[in-house]
Amino acid sequence: MSSMALTVGMSAISAAGKIKAGRAQQKLYDKKASQALLKGDIEAAQYAQMGADVLTRLNENLAALIANSAVGGGSISALAKHSEAEASREYATAADNAILAKEDAKSQAEQYRMAGDAAMQSARIGAVGTLFGGFSKARQLSPGVIKPGVIT
């Protein structure tokens, strides 16, 4: 095998390796994107559960207020309104946090996907550079065989 063929062959193998490494890196970023989305879903579900817990506590508080007022004969209106207002704020905060968790996860996933695309693009550019470098080296090793614009 001539040194020119060996040089071109080795540069082609190296270029293929760069493409393969770029694909692997892109897959890694895609997995990270999927994990980020899953994490966002889990956090959103936890916030939704917090919201449900707030409503459960509100019902318990109102039941206790009604029971106490029945025994004591007092008015529960002010305490009930306070409990409802507090529960409403806590529930709204939990709902907002669930939305924010999902949006943050989507944003992070998009950043991972963009990083994967950039890694693949970089691998392609590196592979092309390696091929051109191999051809250039082969041309230097066999100046009469490869001429610019003409392959003989």
Secondary structure as GFF3:
##gff-version 3
##sequence-region A 1 152
A	DSSP	alpha_helix	3	72	.	.	.	ID=ss1
A	DSSP	alpha_helix	77	141	.	.	.	ID=ss2
A	DSSP	beta_strand	146	147	.	.	.	ID=ss3
A	DSSP	beta_strand	150	151	.	.	.	ID=ss4
###
